[in-house]
Amino acid sequence: MTEVLAPKTCTIERLVTVEDDVKKVIAGEKTATRRNGRYADIGEIMELQGHKFEVHKVYQQTLGELTDDSIQSEGFANVESYKNYILSMHTGMPWLPHMKVWVHEFRAL
């Protein structure tokens, strides 16, 4: 049975836009991204600098559920480095363990 997902809040073109993140995706160092909304459907194709990636998983997770192992899919060694990166981009954003994010996992085609 397929899980029914909430409606998208943005488009796949906005899923990965930061230059360093784009480089990590192309290099295979980043295979997931977390957003506060849902940006893609399962099976949707993201294109970055001529490279195509298919979204194969979309699900919600709380910030408190993040582990050093799970965050490596974001291209970070541990949760603390990921947290520092996110908070540097979103000034004033609180880091609350119960805050939910949408996880988008993708793979190269």
Backbone torsions as a table, in degrees:
resi	resn	phi	psi	omega
1	MET	NA	133.2	-179.4
2	THR	-87.8	133.8	177.9
3	GLU	-70.6	136.6	176.6
4	VAL	-85.1	122.8	-178.1
5	LEU	-95.6	152.4	174.5
6	ALA	-62.0	156.9	178.7
7	PRO	-59.0	150.2	176.3
8	LYS	-64.1	145.5	178.2
9	THR	-108.2	-6.5	-178.7
10	CYS	-156.8	-176.1	-179.2
11	THR	-110.1	158.4	-177.5
12	ILE	-60.4	-26.8	179.0
13	GLU	-62.1	-21.3	-178.7
14	ARG	-98.8	2.5	-174.7
15	LEU	-64.3	-49.1	178.7
16	VAL	-129.8	110.4	-175.4
17	THR	-126.6	-21.8	-178.7
18	VAL	-71.6	130.3	-173.7
19	GLU	-52.8	-45.2	179.3
20	ASP	-62.7	-37.3	178.2
21	ASP	-68.4	-40.5	177.8
22	VAL	-58.8	-44.9	179.0
23	LYS	-60.9	-41.7	179.2
24	LYS	-63.4	-40.7	179.4
25	VAL	-63.7	-49.0	-178.3
26	ILE	-61.6	-36.2	179.9
27	ALA	-78.8	-6.7	-179.3
28	GLY	82.8	10.4	-178.8
29	GLU	-87.5	-16.0	-178.8
30	LYS	-128.3	117.6	-178.1
31	THR	-122.2	9.7	177.8
32	ALA	-154.1	156.0	172.5
33	THR	-143.4	144.7	-179.9
34	ARG	-110.0	135.4	-179.7
35	ARG	-136.0	159.8	178.6
36	ASN	-78.6	-8.2	176.2
37	GLY	-133.0	176.3	179.7
38	ARG	-97.1	121.4	-173.1
39	TYR	-106.6	-11.9	-174.5
40	ALA	-151.6	155.1	172.5
41	ASP	-97.8	155.5	173.8
42	ILE	-61.0	132.9	-178.6
43	GLY	93.5	-11.4	178.9
44	GLU	-71.4	149.5	-177.6
45	ILE	-106.8	129.1	175.1
46	MET	-105.7	132.9	178.0
47	GLU	-114.4	127.6	179.1
48	LEU	-129.6	114.1	177.5
49	GLN	48.8	44.7	176.7
50	GLY	84.2	-2.7	177.8
51	HIS	-101.1	139.1	-178.1
52	LYS	-110.4	140.8	-179.0
53	PHE	-135.1	135.8	179.8
54	GLU	-101.9	130.7	174.5
55	VAL	-75.7	122.3	-177.5
56	HIS	-117.1	-9.5	175.7
57	LYS	-146.4	139.1	174.5
58	VAL	-141.1	123.6	-178.9
59	TYR	-158.3	165.4	178.2
60	GLN	-97.0	152.8	-179.1
61	GLN	-152.2	150.9	174.3
62	THR	-93.7	156.5	177.9
63	LEU	-61.4	-31.1	178.9
64	GLY	-68.6	-18.3	179.3
65	GLU	-84.4	-10.0	-178.2
66	LEU	-65.6	139.1	175.1
67	THR	-125.6	163.9	177.0
68	ASP	-58.4	-38.8	178.3
69	ASP	-64.9	-47.4	-176.2
70	SER	-67.6	-31.3	-175.3
71	ILE	-79.0	-12.2	176.3
72	GLN	-63.2	-25.1	176.1
73	SER	-66.3	-16.8	176.1
74	GLU	-87.9	-5.3	-179.1
75	GLY	88.7	20.5	179.3
76	PHE	-119.2	149.8	-177.8
77	ALA	-73.1	-32.0	-177.0
78	ASN	-155.8	169.0	-177.1
79	VAL	-61.3	-39.8	-177.4
80	GLU	-61.1	-43.1	179.2
81	SER	-67.6	-37.5	176.4
82	TYR	-64.7	-46.4	179.6
83	LYS	-57.5	-47.4	179.8
84	ASN	-60.5	-40.1	178.8
85	TYR	-63.1	-50.2	-178.0
86	ILE	-62.3	-46.3	-178.2
87	LEU	-67.4	-26.7	176.6
88	SER	-71.8	-26.7	179.4
89	MET	-86.0	-27.2	-175.4
90	HIS	-121.5	76.9	-178.0
91	THR	-54.4	129.8	176.9
92	GLY	86.1	-5.9	179.6
93	MET	-70.7	131.4	174.9
94	PRO	-79.4	151.2	175.0
95	TRP	-106.9	96.3	-175.4
96	LEU	-109.4	125.6	-177.4
97	PRO	-54.3	-30.4	-178.9
98	HIS	-86.3	-6.5	-179.1
99	MET	-65.6	129.3	-179.6
100	LYS	-93.3	142.5	174.8
101	VAL	-129.6	160.5	175.1
102	TRP	-97.4	126.5	178.1
103	VAL	-97.5	128.4	177.0
104	HIS	-117.5	112.4	177.8
105	GLU	-101.5	140.0	-176.0
106	PHE	-141.1	162.5	178.9
107	ARG	-140.7	151.6	-179.8
108	ALA	-67.9	145.3	175.3
109	LEU	-102.2	NA	NA
